Amino acid sequence: MVDDDPGGLGKGGKKMINGVKVFANEPGSHTVDHTPSESTGSRILLVDDEQELLSVYGQALRDEGHLVLSARNGKEALVCLEASHFDLVILDVVMPVMDGIEALGKIVSRYRNTPIILHSGYPNYHTDFMTWLADAFVVKSSDVSILKEAVKALLKRKLK
């Protein structure tokens, strides 16, 4: 099903509800199309404006058995969450269109039972009281094991 009025993506924007494919014409907004066909793990929404990180972290999480969908900013993340259920959100802080702090507030108010990991290259954001809404804060690193451990712990906690 394709919706020609995709919740504020702007003229010409589209979203596919079942396939969760997002198209937008705004600067910094890109196609979201990383939907694996099958997965036995949890559904994770990975939100970051850096394509290389989306690829590296997405593949690391897929290797753990998770279904990973990617979005390039907070606005796309909200469209994805509206279109489909996710077990966990990994959210960058500094992004174009809608940053992670603004998206965090909206996600927490609409999807209270969805755990959120703030994932940033700027460790000083951890002291910003707005980031305390997140369930975890992980500093970006080439060591993906730290992120994977946070994901594992939050998903385990959610199951209890």
C-alpha positions as CSV (number, residue, x, y, z in Angstrom):
1,M,0.0,0.0,0.0
2,V,1.5,3.4,-0.9
3,D,0.3,6.6,0.8
4,D,0.6,9.8,-1.3
5,D,0.3,11.9,1.8
6,P,3.1,10.4,4.0
7,G,2.7,12.3,7.3
8,G,4.5,15.5,6.4
9,L,7.3,14.3,4.1
10,G,6.5,17.1,1.7
11,K,5.2,17.3,-1.9
12,G,6.2,14.2,-3.9
13,G,7.1,12.2,-0.7
14,K,5.8,8.6,-0.4
15,K,5.9,5.9,2.1
16,M,5.0,2.2,1.7
17,I,3.2,1.1,4.9
18,N,3.8,-2.6,4.7
19,G,7.3,-2.5,3.2
20,V,8.3,0.6,5.2
21,K,10.0,2.3,2.2
22,V,10.2,6.1,2.6
23,F,10.9,8.6,-0.1
24,A,11.3,12.3,0.7
25,N,12.3,15.4,-1.2
26,E,13.8,17.3,1.8
27,P,17.5,18.0,2.1
28,G,19.2,15.4,4.2
29,S,16.3,13.0,3.8
30,H,17.0,9.8,1.9
31,T,15.3,6.6,0.9
32,V,14.8,4.1,3.6
33,D,15.0,0.7,2.0
34,H,17.0,-1.7,4.2
35,T,14.2,-4.2,4.8
36,P,15.5,-7.8,5.0
37,S,13.0,-10.4,3.8
38,E,13.1,-12.6,6.9
39,S,14.6,-12.5,10.4
40,T,14.1,-14.5,13.5
41,G,15.5,-11.7,15.8
42,S,14.1,-8.5,17.0
43,R,13.1,-5.6,14.8
44,I,15.5,-2.7,15.2
45,L,15.2,0.8,13.7
46,L,18.7,2.3,13.2
47,V,18.7,6.0,12.7
48,D,21.8,7.9,11.6
49,D,22.7,10.3,8.8
50,E,26.0,8.7,8.0
51,Q,25.6,6.0,5.4
52,E,28.8,4.2,6.3
53,L,27.7,3.8,9.9
54,L,24.3,2.6,8.8
55,S,26.0,-0.1,6.8
56,V,28.5,-1.2,9.4
57,Y,26.2,-1.2,12.4
58,G,23.3,-2.5,10.4
59,Q,25.3,-5.5,9.2
60,A,26.7,-6.2,12.7
61,L,23.1,-6.3,14.0
62,R,21.9,-8.4,11.1
63,D,24.8,-10.8,11.9
64,E,23.2,-11.1,15.4
65,G,20.0,-12.2,13.7
66,H,18.0,-9.0,14.0
67,L,15.9,-7.4,11.3
68,V,17.3,-3.9,10.8
69,L,15.6,-1.0,9.1
70,S,17.5,2.3,8.6
71,A,16.4,5.9,8.6
72,R,18.5,9.0,7.9
73,N,16.9,11.4,10.3
74,G,14.4,11.8,13.1
75,K,11.5,12.6,10.7
76,E,12.1,9.4,8.7
77,A,12.3,7.5,12.0
78,L,8.9,8.7,13.1
79,V,7.4,7.7,9.7
80,C,8.9,4.2,10.1
81,L,7.6,3.9,13.6
82,E,4.1,4.9,12.5
83,A,4.2,2.3,9.7
84,S,5.6,-0.6,11.6
85,H,6.4,-2.0,15.1
86,F,10.0,-2.0,16.3
87,D,11.4,-3.7,19.3
88,L,14.2,-1.2,19.7
89,V,15.4,2.1,18.3
90,I,19.0,3.2,17.9
91,L,19.1,6.9,17.5
92,D,21.9,9.3,16.5
93,V,21.8,12.7,18.2
94,V,23.2,15.1,15.5
95,M,21.2,14.7,12.2
96,P,19.7,17.0,9.6
97,V,15.9,17.7,9.2
98,M,15.1,16.4,12.8
99,D,17.8,15.7,15.3
100,G,17.9,12.9,17.7
101,I,16.9,14.9,20.8
102,E,13.7,16.2,19.2
103,A,12.9,12.7,17.8
104,L,13.6,11.1,21.2
105,G,10.9,13.3,22.8
106,K,8.4,12.4,20.2
107,I,9.2,8.7,20.2
108,V,9.1,8.4,24.0
109,S,5.7,10.2,24.1
110,R,4.2,8.0,21.3
111,Y,5.9,4.7,21.8
112,R,6.6,4.4,25.5
113,N,7.4,0.7,25.5
114,T,10.0,0.9,22.8
115,P,13.5,1.0,24.2
116,I,15.8,3.7,22.8
117,I,19.6,3.8,22.6
118,L,21.1,7.2,21.9
119,H,24.2,6.6,19.8
120,S,26.4,9.6,19.4
121,G,30.0,10.5,18.5
122,Y,29.6,13.4,21.0
123,P,29.9,12.0,24.6
124,N,29.0,15.3,26.2
125,Y,25.4,14.9,25.1
126,H,25.1,12.3,27.9
127,T,25.0,15.1,30.4
128,D,22.1,16.8,28.6
129,F,19.0,16.1,30.7
130,M,16.9,15.6,27.6
131,T,19.0,12.5,26.7
132,W,18.0,10.9,30.0
133,L,14.7,9.9,28.4
134,A,16.7,7.2,26.5
135,D,17.2,3.8,28.0
136,A,20.9,3.8,27.2
137,F,23.6,6.1,25.8
138,V,26.4,4.6,23.7
139,V,29.3,6.6,22.3
140,K,30.0,5.7,18.6
141,S,33.0,3.5,18.3
142,S,34.7,1.2,15.8
143,D,34.1,-1.5,18.6
144,V,30.6,-2.6,17.6
145,S,30.5,-5.0,20.6
146,I,29.6,-2.2,23.0
147,L,26.5,-1.3,20.9
148,K,25.6,-5.0,20.5
149,E,25.8,-5.5,24.3
150,A,23.5,-2.6,24.9
151,V,21.0,-3.9,22.3
152,K,21.1,-7.4,23.9
153,A,20.6,-6.0,27.4
154,L,17.7,-3.8,26.5
155,L,15.9,-6.5,24.5
156,K,16.4,-9.0,27.3
157,R,15.0,-6.4,29.8
158,K,12.0,-5.8,27.5
159,L,11.1,-9.5,27.4
160,K,10.8,-9.6,31.3
